[in-house]
Amino acid sequence: MGARTPKGVLLVGPAGTGKCVVGDTLITTNKGLIEIEDIPKYYYVDSKSNKVYGSSLASFNIEKTSSEKNIASHWFNLGEQKTVKLDLTQGFSIEGTPEHPVVVMTEYGKLEFKKLKDIQLDDNIVIQYGRNLFGNSDLIDKETAYLMGLLTGDGNLSHSSRVGLTSVDEEIINFFKKYVAKNFPKAKVSQNGQSYLVANWSFKKHLYELGMSYLLSFDKTVPSTVLQSPKEIQVSFLKGLFDADASIGKSRAEFEYTTVSSKMARQVQMILLNLGVIASLSQKGKVENGYKRPVYRIVITGQGLLDFGKTVGFGLTRKSLLLREHTYGRTKVNTNIDIIPGIAECVVESWKVISAKKLSNEDLSKTIDKVRRRSRVSRQTLKEYVEFSLKLDIDVPDVSYFQDLLNNNLFFVKVAEKSFSSANVYDFTVPGTHSFLGNGLINHNTLLARAVAGEAGVQFLSIAGSEFMEMLVGVGASRVRDLFTTAKKLSPAIIFIDEIDAIGRARGRANMGGHDEREQTLNQILVEMDGFSQNDNVIVVAATNRGDMLDPALVRPGRFDRRVMVALPDLIEREFIIKIHAKNKPFVKDLNWATVAKRTVGFSGADIENMLNEAAISVAREKREEITQEDIEEAALKVK
């Protein structure tokens, strides 16, 4: 049609459009469980294009309600950003940028992505278990994995060349002695009370090479070699760990494992989740309650205990017998925890089709009546309903969807706590589903500009404006040339420049002479954008909080000639922001929050945070106990 494709798009508004997670998020990959910040250690990542090679991730298609494995095309380190952390029931958690979406189940029984900043305490977050995606590292055999589990639980590698194991179980002691005699015949096992010691550097070096460390109990982790091993190796490690350090109730059907290492507890929970065992994680002992260090507790009960018995179990005879007593002959367990939310009405409506054709029976009718009265459906109830419906020679509405929910092993948890912080964050681009499994949650993978690149199927290059700035004149301009040259080679591509006001401020202002490094860098951007031809297939997307400060030459037609505005929060959004920043501050009981929200028209989220902080400082300065409406009004006048 003869139209010219825009060269640049400018995003103007508050910061926080990044959708990404913190570095210790455990990602389910084809090489096992890997923290997202460590991806470059195990896969090749091109430092210029951010392309990652060979990284296959567990992902999920919410449109088809299906589990998939997809190759990630890019991996990004997006630096330090503000974050939102969700602590979930059962001890799961996720921390990411406010705009980062995870899958939730709506009140209408549909799966959808929802941003962390928008998630409420009563939302139902989706956890996926039983993905059974493991690594293929062959460094460890089953016997060695079991030994590593024992030593992680009750071992000591922190003294000189010694390896120590503490135990009173003859089966464990005999295994330890036989392993050493078989693999290190020159080594001797000595006994000191309940401790069995091997003073042999070759033995200790062997364990170090396999990923064991000399760290003390509160710093212990699952060795990376185990996390990247096949299923049978991970199971052997867990058997050793649980034989040494876990218990099974004699009268109560409950498994318990405790550790003072928070990272260890989380890793064990994630390994079990990948194996198909849902375990709850909680803090059993706290320092303020007299404990020297926090104690973390993993508990498995109900259906999870049955799954644990089938998948992992114990190596020790006495523990195996106790577990068998609790699980033998049991095929199903009724639970108030494993509920499929939002679908009660759908199930009732679906059943009405069966009932209308007089194909229901008394048991099913009673079950549906219970669902109607309680407005909830357990996994077992849904399973029985699906099995009944599939035997009928009619099309029953929503049954295939219900079946997908069951077959894809989706578990639902509530939000226990929501907190705010800042941290380095990381992200993937996953073509196709645009999702990946992190900490058991289904995460979306896109940045606003990167989403455009993903949908368009083009390369994405990102950099912050401040990264162009150097003390040496000419370095910033050189980086601009390199960035645009790379984009042209990778075209079609999108270049994303965050904080463009760091280099794109209007020229001629104070402290910005003709030879200023910032001006030279800006000039180079203008030259590069003018150098685009219709055939280059490169678009520049930039973001700023200060669109008014940008140089007119940068925003003229032919350069950044498209502007997308991000509006200030409206009344409802301000009320939500106020609730967030009012936490842990002492306010008078009769404070009218609706009035505060109405008073803050034109305030950004940062303005509201600053206002409440100023009010708190004022009260502290005057040595008063509570913040009043007048304090907030005075603070508002200072802020705006």
C-alpha positions as CSV (number, residue, x, y, z in Angstrom):
1,M,0.0,0.0,0.0
2,G,3.1,2.3,0.1
3,A,2.9,2.8,3.9
4,R,6.2,3.2,5.8
5,T,6.8,0.8,8.7
6,P,7.5,2.8,12.0
7,K,11.2,2.7,13.0
8,G,10.6,3.3,16.7
9,V,8.0,2.9,19.4
10,L,8.3,4.8,22.7
11,L,6.8,3.4,25.9
12,V,6.2,6.1,28.4
13,G,5.1,5.4,32.0
14,P,6.1,3.9,35.3
15,A,8.9,1.3,35.6
16,G,8.0,-2.4,36.0
17,T,7.1,-3.9,32.7
18,G,9.6,-6.7,33.0
19,K,8.1,-10.2,33.4
20,C,10.8,-12.3,35.0
21,V,11.8,-14.3,38.1
22,V,14.6,-14.2,40.7
23,G,17.8,-16.2,40.3
24,D,17.1,-19.2,42.6
25,T,13.9,-20.2,40.9
26,L,14.2,-23.9,40.1
27,I,13.5,-24.6,36.4
28,T,12.4,-28.0,35.2
29,T,14.7,-28.7,32.2
30,N,16.0,-31.6,30.1
31,K,19.1,-31.5,32.3
32,G,17.1,-31.7,35.5
33,L,16.3,-29.0,38.0
34,I,18.5,-25.9,37.5
35,E,18.3,-22.5,39.1
36,I,17.5,-20.0,36.3
37,E,20.6,-17.8,37.1
38,D,22.8,-20.9,36.5
39,I,21.4,-21.6,33.0
40,P,24.7,-20.3,31.3
41,K,26.7,-22.9,33.4
42,Y,24.9,-25.8,31.7
43,Y,23.8,-24.4,28.3
44,Y,25.6,-22.2,25.8
45,V,24.2,-18.7,25.9
46,D,25.4,-16.2,23.2
47,S,26.4,-13.1,25.2
48,K,25.4,-10.7,22.3
49,S,22.1,-12.2,21.1
50,N,21.1,-13.9,24.4
51,K,20.3,-17.0,22.4
52,V,20.4,-20.2,24.5
53,Y,21.1,-23.5,22.8
54,G,19.8,-27.0,23.8
55,S,17.6,-25.9,26.7
56,S,14.3,-27.9,26.6
57,L,11.9,-26.7,29.3
58,A,8.8,-28.1,30.8
59,S,6.0,-25.8,29.6
60,F,2.2,-25.7,29.5
61,N,-0.4,-24.7,27.0
62,I,-3.3,-23.2,28.9
63,E,-5.4,-22.9,25.7
64,K,-5.2,-26.7,25.1
65,T,-4.8,-27.6,28.8
66,S,-1.8,-29.7,27.9
67,S,1.7,-30.3,29.1
68,E,4.5,-29.7,26.6
69,K,8.2,-29.5,26.3
70,N,9.6,-26.6,24.3
71,I,13.0,-25.4,23.4
72,A,13.9,-22.0,24.9
73,S,15.3,-19.6,22.2
74,H,16.7,-17.0,24.6
75,W,17.8,-16.5,28.2
76,F,18.1,-13.0,29.8
77,N,19.7,-11.5,32.8
78,L,17.7,-8.4,33.3
79,G,19.5,-7.0,36.4
80,E,18.1,-5.8,39.6
81,Q,14.4,-4.9,39.6
82,K,11.5,-4.5,42.1
83,T,9.9,-7.8,42.9
84,V,6.8,-9.3,44.4
85,K,7.1,-12.6,46.4
86,L,4.2,-14.9,46.9
87,D,4.4,-17.4,49.8
88,L,1.9,-20.1,49.1
89,T,0.1,-22.7,51.2
90,Q,2.0,-26.1,51.2
91,G,5.2,-24.0,51.4
92,F,5.6,-23.3,47.7
93,S,6.7,-19.8,46.6
94,I,7.5,-17.6,43.6
95,E,9.3,-14.2,43.4
96,G,9.3,-12.1,40.3
97,T,8.7,-8.7,38.9
98,P,5.3,-7.1,39.5
99,E,4.3,-7.7,35.9
100,H,5.3,-11.4,35.9
101,P,2.3,-13.7,35.2
102,V,1.7,-17.1,36.6
103,V,-1.3,-19.4,35.9
104,V,-4.3,-19.3,38.2
105,M,-7.7,-21.0,38.2
106,T,-10.5,-18.4,37.9
107,E,-13.7,-18.5,39.9
108,Y,-15.3,-19.8,36.7
109,G,-13.0,-22.8,36.5
110,K,-10.8,-21.6,33.7
111,L,-7.0,-21.4,33.6
112,E,-5.5,-18.0,32.9
113,F,-2.3,-16.0,33.5
114,K,-2.4,-13.3,36.2
115,K,0.3,-10.8,37.1
116,L,2.0,-11.2,40.5
117,K,1.0,-7.6,41.4
118,D,-2.6,-8.4,40.8
119,I,-2.8,-11.7,42.7
120,Q,-4.9,-11.7,45.9
121,L,-4.8,-13.9,48.9
122,D,-7.9,-15.8,47.8
123,D,-6.6,-16.6,44.3
124,N,-6.0,-20.2,43.4
125,I,-2.4,-20.7,42.1
126,V,-1.7,-23.6,39.8
127,I,1.1,-26.0,40.8
128,Q,2.0,-28.9,38.4
129,Y,3.4,-32.1,39.8
130,G,4.6,-35.4,38.2
131,R,6.3,-33.9,35.1
132,N,9.0,-36.6,35.4
133,L,11.5,-34.5,33.4
134,F,15.1,-35.6,34.5
135,G,18.7,-35.1,33.4
136,N,20.9,-37.8,31.8
137,S,24.1,-37.3,33.8
138,D,25.9,-40.7,34.2
139,L,28.5,-39.6,36.8
140,I,26.8,-41.3,39.7
141,D,25.5,-44.9,40.1
142,K,22.7,-45.9,42.4
143,E,24.9,-47.1,45.2
144,T,26.9,-43.9,45.2
145,A,23.7,-41.8,45.1
146,Y,22.4,-43.7,48.1
147,L,25.7,-43.0,49.9
148,M,25.6,-39.3,49.0
149,G,22.1,-39.2,50.5
150,L,23.2,-40.8,53.7
151,L,26.2,-38.4,54.0
152,T,24.0,-35.4,53.2
153,G,21.7,-36.4,56.0
154,D,24.0,-37.7,58.7
155,G,27.5,-37.3,57.3
156,N,30.5,-34.9,57.9
157,L,33.1,-33.9,55.4
158,S,34.4,-30.8,57.1
159,H,37.4,-32.3,58.9
160,S,40.7,-32.6,57.1
161,S,40.7,-35.7,54.8
162,R,38.1,-37.5,56.9
163,V,34.6,-38.7,55.9
164,G,32.3,-39.4,58.8
165,L,28.9,-41.0,59.0
166,T,26.8,-41.1,62.2
167,S,24.2,-43.9,62.5
168,V,22.9,-46.6,64.9
169,D,21.2,-48.6,62.1
170,E,23.1,-51.8,61.3
171,E,21.8,-51.8,57.7
172,I,23.3,-48.3,57.1
173,I,26.5,-49.1,58.9
174,N,27.0,-52.3,56.9
175,F,26.3,-50.6,53.6
176,F,28.9,-47.9,54.5
177,K,31.6,-50.4,55.3
178,K,30.9,-52.5,52.2
179,Y,30.9,-49.5,49.9
180,V,34.3,-48.3,51.2
181,A,35.8,-51.9,51.1
182,K,34.5,-52.4,47.5
183,N,35.5,-49.1,46.0
184,F,38.5,-48.0,48.2
185,P,40.0,-51.2,49.5
186,K,43.0,-49.4,51.1
187,A,40.8,-47.3,53.2
188,K,39.8,-48.3,56.7
189,V,36.6,-47.6,58.6
190,S,37.1,-46.7,62.3
191,Q,34.4,-46.3,64.9
192,N,34.1,-43.5,67.5
193,G,30.9,-44.1,69.4
194,Q,28.0,-43.8,66.9
195,S,30.3,-42.2,64.3
196,Y,32.1,-44.2,61.5
197,L,35.2,-42.5,60.1
198,V,37.3,-43.0,57.0
199,A,40.6,-41.0,56.9
200,N,41.3,-41.4,53.2
201,W,41.9,-38.5,50.8
202,S,41.1,-40.5,47.7
203,F,37.6,-41.4,49.1
204,K,36.9,-37.8,50.1
205,K,38.2,-36.4,46.8
206,H,35.9,-38.8,44.9
207,L,32.9,-37.4,46.8
208,Y,34.0,-33.9,46.1
209,E,34.3,-34.6,42.4
210,L,30.7,-36.0,42.5
211,G,29.4,-32.7,43.9
212,M,29.5,-33.3,47.7
213,S,30.7,-30.4,49.8
214,Y,32.2,-29.9,53.2
215,L,29.5,-27.4,54.1
216,L,27.9,-27.5,57.5
217,S,24.2,-28.5,57.9
218,F,22.7,-25.1,57.4
219,D,24.5,-24.6,54.1
220,K,23.9,-28.1,52.7
221,T,22.3,-28.5,49.3
222,V,21.4,-31.4,47.0
223,P,24.5,-31.9,44.8
224,S,24.0,-30.5,41.3
225,T,25.1,-33.9,39.9
226,V,22.1,-35.4,41.6
227,L,19.7,-32.7,40.4
228,Q,20.9,-33.5,36.8
229,S,20.7,-37.3,37.1
230,P,18.1,-39.7,35.8
231,K,15.1,-40.6,37.9
232,E,16.6,-43.8,39.5
233,I,19.6,-41.9,40.7
234,Q,17.5,-39.1,42.3
235,V,15.3,-41.7,44.0
236,S,18.4,-43.5,45.4
237,F,19.7,-40.2,46.7
238,L,16.4,-39.5,48.4
239,K,16.3,-43.0,49.9
240,G,19.7,-42.4,51.5
241,L,18.7,-39.0,52.7
242,F,15.4,-40.2,54.2
243,D,16.9,-43.3,55.7
244,A,19.4,-41.1,57.6
245,D,17.2,-38.1,58.4
246,A,13.5,-38.7,58.0
247,S,10.8,-40.4,60.0
248,I,7.5,-42.2,59.5
249,G,4.9,-42.1,62.2
250,K,4.1,-45.3,64.1
251,S,0.5,-44.6,64.7
252,R,0.0,-41.6,62.4
253,A,0.3,-41.9,58.6
254,E,2.8,-39.0,58.3
255,F,6.3,-38.7,56.7
256,E,8.6,-36.0,58.1
257,Y,12.0,-34.7,57.1
258,T,13.7,-31.8,58.8
259,T,16.7,-29.7,57.9
260,V,18.2,-26.4,58.9
261,S,19.1,-25.6,55.3
262,S,16.2,-23.7,53.6
263,K,17.7,-24.3,50.2
264,M,18.0,-28.0,50.8
265,A,14.3,-28.2,51.9
266,R,13.2,-26.4,48.8
267,Q,15.2,-28.6,46.5
268,V,13.9,-31.8,48.1
269,Q,10.3,-30.5,47.8
270,M,10.9,-29.8,44.1
271,I,12.5,-33.2,43.4
272,L,9.5,-34.8,45.0
273,L,7.1,-32.6,43.1
274,N,8.8,-33.6,39.8
275,L,8.5,-37.3,40.8
276,G,4.7,-36.8,41.4
277,V,4.7,-36.5,45.2
278,I,3.2,-33.4,46.8
279,A,4.9,-32.5,50.0
280,S,4.3,-29.5,52.2
281,L,7.1,-27.3,53.4
282,S,7.0,-25.2,56.6
283,Q,9.2,-23.6,59.2
284,K,9.1,-25.9,62.3
285,G,11.4,-23.9,64.5
286,K,12.1,-20.2,64.6
287,V,15.0,-18.3,66.2
288,E,12.6,-16.1,68.1
289,N,11.2,-19.2,69.7
290,G,14.6,-20.3,71.1
291,Y,16.0,-22.3,68.2
292,K,19.6,-21.7,67.3
293,R,18.6,-21.7,63.6
294,P,15.3,-22.0,61.7
295,V,14.3,-25.6,61.2
296,Y,12.5,-26.5,57.9
297,R,10.0,-29.3,57.8
298,I,8.8,-31.4,54.9
299,V,5.6,-33.4,55.6
300,I,3.8,-35.9,53.4
301,T,0.4,-37.2,54.2
302,G,-2.8,-38.6,52.5
303,Q,-2.5,-39.3,48.8
304,G,1.0,-37.9,48.8
305,L,2.1,-40.7,51.2
306,L,0.6,-43.3,48.9
307,D,2.5,-41.7,45.9
308,F,5.7,-41.5,48.0
309,G,5.5,-45.2,48.9
310,K,5.1,-46.2,45.2
311,T,7.8,-43.8,43.8
312,V,10.5,-43.3,46.5
313,G,10.0,-45.1,49.8
314,F,12.8,-46.1,52.2
315,G,15.8,-48.4,52.0
316,L,15.8,-49.2,55.7
317,T,13.7,-52.2,56.5
318,R,12.2,-50.8,59.7
319,K,11.0,-47.6,58.0
320,S,9.8,-49.5,54.9
321,L,7.6,-51.7,57.1
322,L,6.1,-48.7,58.9
323,L,5.3,-47.0,55.5
324,R,3.8,-50.2,54.2
325,E,1.5,-50.5,57.3
326,H,0.1,-47.0,56.4
327,T,-0.2,-47.5,52.7
328,Y,-0.8,-51.2,52.0
329,G,-4.2,-51.9,50.4
330,R,-5.2,-48.2,50.2
331,T,-6.0,-47.0,46.7
332,K,-7.6,-43.6,47.4
333,V,-7.6,-41.0,50.2
334,N,-10.2,-38.4,50.9
335,T,-8.6,-35.0,51.5
336,N,-9.7,-31.4,52.1
337,I,-6.4,-30.2,50.5
338,D,-6.6,-31.6,47.0
339,I,-9.6,-29.5,45.7
340,I,-10.2,-28.4,42.1
341,P,-11.5,-24.9,42.5
342,G,-13.9,-23.0,40.4
343,I,-15.5,-26.0,38.6
344,A,-18.3,-27.0,41.0
345,E,-21.0,-25.2,39.0
346,C,-19.5,-26.6,35.7
347,V,-19.8,-30.1,37.1
348,V,-23.4,-29.6,38.2
349,E,-24.4,-28.2,34.8
350,S,-22.5,-31.1,33.1
351,W,-24.3,-33.6,35.2
352,K,-27.7,-32.1,34.3
353,V,-27.2,-33.5,30.7
354,I,-26.7,-36.9,32.2
355,S,-29.7,-36.6,34.5
356,A,-32.0,-35.3,31.7
357,K,-31.3,-38.5,29.8
358,K,-32.0,-40.5,32.9
359,L,-28.5,-42.0,32.9
360,S,-27.5,-40.9,36.4
361,N,-27.7,-43.2,39.5
362,E,-28.3,-42.7,43.2
363,D,-24.6,-42.5,44.2
364,L,-23.8,-40.0,41.5
365,S,-26.9,-37.9,42.3
366,K,-25.8,-37.8,46.0
367,T,-22.3,-36.8,45.0
368,I,-23.6,-34.0,42.8
369,D,-25.9,-32.8,45.5
370,K,-22.9,-32.6,47.9
371,V,-20.9,-30.6,45.2
372,R,-23.9,-28.2,44.8
373,R,-24.1,-27.7,48.6
374,R,-20.4,-27.3,49.3
375,S,-19.5,-25.5,46.0
376,R,-16.3,-27.5,45.7
377,V,-15.0,-30.6,44.0
378,S,-12.2,-32.9,45.3
379,R,-9.8,-34.6,42.9
380,Q,-11.3,-38.0,43.8
381,T,-14.8,-36.8,43.1
382,L,-13.9,-35.3,39.8
383,K,-12.0,-38.5,38.9
384,E,-15.1,-40.6,39.7
385,Y,-17.4,-38.3,37.7
386,V,-15.1,-38.4,34.6
387,E,-14.9,-42.2,34.8
388,F,-18.6,-42.5,35.0
389,S,-19.3,-40.0,32.2
390,L,-16.8,-41.6,29.7
391,K,-18.6,-44.9,30.0
392,L,-21.8,-43.3,28.7
393,D,-22.7,-43.3,25.0
394,I,-23.4,-39.6,24.9
395,D,-21.4,-36.4,24.7
396,V,-21.2,-34.9,28.2
397,P,-20.3,-31.2,28.4
398,D,-16.8,-30.3,29.8
399,V,-15.8,-33.8,30.5
400,S,-12.8,-33.7,28.2
401,Y,-11.7,-30.5,30.0
402,F,-12.1,-32.1,33.4
403,Q,-10.1,-35.1,32.2
404,D,-7.3,-32.7,31.0
405,L,-7.2,-31.1,34.5
406,L,-6.7,-34.5,36.0
407,N,-4.3,-36.0,33.5
408,N,-2.0,-32.9,33.7
409,N,-1.6,-33.2,37.4
410,L,-2.6,-29.7,38.4
411,F,-2.7,-28.9,42.1
412,F,-4.1,-25.7,43.5
413,V,-2.8,-23.6,46.4
414,K,-3.7,-20.3,48.0
415,V,-1.5,-17.3,48.7
416,A,-0.4,-17.2,52.4
417,E,1.6,-14.0,52.2
418,K,2.5,-11.3,49.7
419,S,5.7,-9.3,50.1
420,F,7.8,-6.8,48.2
421,S,11.5,-6.5,47.6
422,S,14.1,-6.2,44.9
423,A,16.5,-8.7,43.3
424,N,18.3,-9.7,40.1
425,V,15.8,-11.2,37.8
426,Y,16.1,-13.6,34.8
427,D,13.8,-14.8,32.0
428,F,13.4,-17.0,29.0
429,T,11.8,-16.7,25.6
430,V,10.0,-19.9,24.9
431,P,8.4,-20.0,21.4
432,G,5.0,-21.7,21.2
433,T,3.5,-21.8,24.7
434,H,5.6,-18.8,26.0
435,S,5.7,-20.6,29.4
436,F,8.0,-22.5,31.6
437,L,7.8,-24.4,34.9
438,G,9.6,-22.6,37.7
439,N,9.3,-23.7,41.4
440,G,6.4,-25.9,40.3
441,L,4.3,-22.9,39.0
442,I,3.5,-22.3,35.3
443,N,5.2,-19.0,34.5
444,H,4.9,-16.7,31.5
445,N,8.1,-15.7,29.9
446,T,7.7,-12.3,28.2
447,L,8.7,-8.7,28.6
448,L,6.3,-6.2,27.0
449,A,8.7,-5.5,24.1
450,R,9.9,-9.1,24.0
451,A,6.3,-10.3,23.7
452,V,6.0,-8.4,20.5
453,A,9.2,-10.0,19.3
454,G,7.9,-13.4,20.3
455,E,4.5,-13.0,18.6
456,A,6.3,-11.6,15.5
457,G,8.8,-14.5,15.5
458,V,11.8,-12.1,15.5
459,Q,15.0,-11.7,17.5
460,F,15.1,-9.6,20.6
461,L,18.0,-7.5,21.9
462,S,17.7,-5.5,25.1
463,I,19.9,-3.0,27.0
464,A,19.5,-0.2,29.5
465,G,20.3,3.3,28.5
466,S,22.7,3.6,31.4
467,E,24.8,0.7,30.1
468,F,25.9,2.9,27.1
469,M,27.4,5.5,29.5
470,E,31.2,5.4,30.2
471,M,33.8,7.8,31.4
472,L,35.7,7.4,28.2
473,V,34.3,9.5,25.3
474,G,33.3,7.4,22.3
475,V,32.7,4.1,24.1
476,G,28.9,4.6,24.3
477,A,28.7,5.5,20.6
478,S,30.7,2.4,19.8
479,R,28.3,0.2,21.8
480,V,25.4,1.7,19.9
481,R,27.0,0.9,16.6
482,D,27.7,-2.7,17.8
483,L,24.1,-3.1,19.0
484,F,22.5,-1.9,15.7
485,T,25.0,-3.9,13.6
486,T,24.1,-7.1,15.5
487,A,20.3,-6.4,15.1
488,K,20.7,-6.0,11.4
489,K,22.6,-9.3,11.1
490,L,19.8,-11.0,13.1
491,S,17.0,-9.2,11.4
492,P,14.1,-9.3,11.6
493,A,14.7,-8.0,15.1
494,I,13.5,-5.7,17.9
495,I,16.0,-3.6,19.9
496,F,14.7,-2.7,23.3
497,I,16.4,0.3,25.1
498,D,15.2,0.7,28.7
499,E,15.7,4.1,30.5
500,I,16.4,5.8,27.3
501,D,16.3,9.2,29.1
502,A,19.7,8.3,30.5
503,I,21.2,9.0,27.0
504,G,18.3,10.7,25.2
505,R,17.8,13.9,27.1
506,A,17.3,17.1,25.2
507,R,20.6,18.6,24.1
508,G,21.7,22.1,25.0
509,R,20.9,21.8,28.7
510,A,23.3,22.5,31.5
511,N,26.3,20.0,31.8
512,M,25.7,18.7,28.4
513,G,28.3,20.3,26.1
514,G,28.9,19.5,22.4
515,H,31.6,16.9,23.3
516,D,29.7,15.3,26.1
517,E,29.7,11.5,26.1
518,R,25.9,11.4,26.4
519,E,25.4,13.6,23.4
520,Q,27.8,11.6,21.3
521,T,25.9,8.4,22.2
522,L,22.6,10.1,21.4
523,N,23.9,11.3,18.1
524,Q,24.9,7.8,17.2
525,I,21.4,6.5,18.0
526,L,20.0,9.1,15.7
527,V,22.4,8.2,12.9
528,E,21.7,4.5,13.3
529,M,17.9,5.0,13.2
530,D,18.2,7.2,10.1
531,G,20.3,4.5,8.5
532,F,17.5,1.9,8.6
533,S,16.1,1.0,5.2
534,Q,12.8,-0.7,4.5
535,N,14.7,-3.9,4.0
536,D,16.5,-3.9,7.4
537,N,13.5,-5.2,9.3
538,V,14.6,-3.7,12.6
539,I,12.4,-1.8,15.0
540,V,13.6,0.1,18.1
541,V,11.4,0.0,21.2
542,A,12.4,2.3,24.1
543,A,11.0,2.9,27.6
544,T,11.2,6.0,29.8
545,N,9.5,7.6,32.8
546,R,10.4,11.0,31.6
547,G,9.1,11.4,28.0
548,D,9.2,15.2,28.5
549,M,13.0,15.2,28.8
550,L,13.7,13.5,25.6
551,D,15.5,15.3,22.8
552,P,13.0,16.5,20.1
553,A,15.1,15.0,17.4
554,L,14.6,11.6,19.0
555,V,10.8,11.7,18.9
556,R,10.3,13.4,15.6
557,P,8.5,11.5,12.8
558,G,10.7,8.9,11.2
559,R,12.4,7.9,14.5
560,F,10.2,7.3,17.7
561,D,7.0,8.3,15.9
562,R,4.8,5.9,17.9
563,R,4.1,6.6,21.6
564,V,2.4,4.3,24.0
565,M,1.3,5.9,27.3
566,V,1.0,4.0,30.6
567,A,-1.6,5.8,32.7
568,L,-1.4,6.7,36.4
569,P,-3.4,4.4,38.7
570,D,-7.1,5.0,38.9
571,L,-9.1,5.0,42.2
572,I,-9.4,1.3,42.6
573,E,-5.7,0.8,41.7
574,R,-4.7,3.5,44.2
575,E,-6.7,1.7,46.9
576,F,-4.8,-1.5,46.2
577,I,-1.4,0.3,46.1
578,I,-2.2,2.0,49.4
579,K,-3.0,-1.3,51.1
580,I,0.4,-2.7,49.9
581,H,2.5,0.2,51.3
582,A,0.4,0.6,54.5
583,K,1.5,-2.9,55.7
584,N,3.6,-2.9,58.9
585,K,2.9,0.8,59.6
586,P,0.8,1.8,62.8
587,F,-2.3,3.7,61.7
588,V,-5.1,5.0,63.9
589,K,-8.1,2.6,63.7
590,D,-10.6,5.2,62.3
591,L,-8.4,6.2,59.4
592,N,-10.6,6.6,56.2
593,W,-8.6,4.8,53.4
594,A,-11.3,5.7,50.8
595,T,-10.5,9.4,51.5
596,V,-6.8,8.8,51.1
597,A,-7.4,7.1,47.8
598,K,-9.5,10.0,46.6
599,R,-6.9,12.5,47.9
600,T,-4.2,10.9,45.8
601,V,-5.5,11.6,42.3
602,G,-2.5,12.1,40.0
603,F,-0.2,10.1,42.3
604,S,1.9,7.3,40.9
605,G,2.6,4.1,42.9
606,A,6.0,5.5,43.9
607,D,4.3,8.8,45.0
608,I,1.9,6.9,47.3
609,E,4.8,4.8,48.7
610,N,6.8,8.0,49.4
611,M,3.7,9.7,51.0
612,L,3.1,6.9,53.5
613,N,6.8,6.7,54.3
614,E,7.0,10.5,54.9
615,A,4.0,10.2,57.2
616,A,5.7,7.4,59.2
617,I,8.9,9.4,59.4
618,S,7.0,12.4,60.7
619,V,5.3,10.4,63.4
620,A,8.6,8.8,64.5
621,R,10.3,12.2,64.6
622,E,7.6,13.4,67.0
623,K,7.8,10.2,69.0
624,R,4.1,9.3,68.5
625,E,2.7,5.8,68.2
626,E,0.2,6.0,65.4
627,I,-0.2,7.7,62.0
628,T,-3.3,9.9,61.6
629,Q,-5.3,11.3,58.6
630,E,-3.6,14.6,59.2
631,D,-0.1,13.1,59.0
632,I,-1.0,11.6,55.6
633,E,-2.4,14.9,54.4
634,E,0.7,16.7,55.4
635,A,2.9,14.1,53.8
636,A,0.8,14.3,50.6
637,L,1.5,18.0,50.4
638,K,5.2,17.3,50.6
639,V,5.2,14.7,47.9
640,K,3.0,16.5,45.4
